[in-house]
Amino acid sequence: MKSSLSSIKQVLPLLLIAVVAGCATKEPPFNAATALNDAEGNMQKANFDKARKLYQEIQEKSPDKSYDAAIMLRISDTYFGDEKYEEALVEYQNFLNYHPVSKDAAYAQFQIAMCSFLQLTTIDRDPEPTRTALREFQKLIQKYPGSVYRETAAKNSAICRDRLSEYELYVGRFYYRKKSYRAAVGRFDKLLQDFPDSASEKDALYYKGLSEFAMGEKARARATFETLVVKYPSMTDKVVPLMRKNSS
């Protein structure tokens, strides 16, 4: 009995040390409200990576917040703020998939368009981001006609159209310089059909007429030049000598 009591007395301090150590290493309970405040503070300081990790922790540790609209949108904003536009686009789309009638749906749609719009490059590069941006801006205008983002979407759509028309002009002139006149006319016709009254229309008509003359299609060339001088009288002095030179 004394031996047993002695053993307990020897072990007891070790048990107490283990309990204290366990208490010391135990994490405090997760507080979603505190994490949210910390995340918002990091957003204001543009610490997007830290903010994103906190928002994601809220989703993971608070099941009721897993698909919370505000949290999903803020995670999307952290990617956008970090200029990680591909990731941001996916997250904004996820937000719309889960919250299609949210009061912030128009904002999410606008941001989707902006993810592509901010990736626009020079006219000699792949125009796909421009096409995507135009499509998404048009979706915003059609789906949310009363949105506060509508005016900006319309202005950015016009920029996209001009950029796409400039791309078609660039390609058409490339074919023209290579004397691939039929291919050139095809690009100019596409420009004139898809982007009427664009900033590139005048040059498209001019080079289309030149290409048609080069192919020997004088009647078509004259019709093209007539359209050009009617819409752009300032081109008359440049076009009339060409028409006279190529008259039959």
Secondary structure, DSSP 8 states (H G I E B T S, - for coil): -HHHHHHHHHHHHHHHHHHHHHHHH------HHHHHHHHHHHHHTT-HHHHHHHHHHHHHH-GGGTT-HHHHHHHHHHHHHTT-HHHHHHHHHHHHHH-TT-TTHHHHHHHHHHHHHTT---TTS--HHHHHHHHHHHHHHHH-TT-TTHHHHHHHHHHHHHHHHHHHHHHHHHHHHTT-HHHHHHHHHHHHHHSTT-TTHHHHHHHHHHHHHHTT-HHHHHHHHHHHHHH-GGGHHHHHHHHHHT--
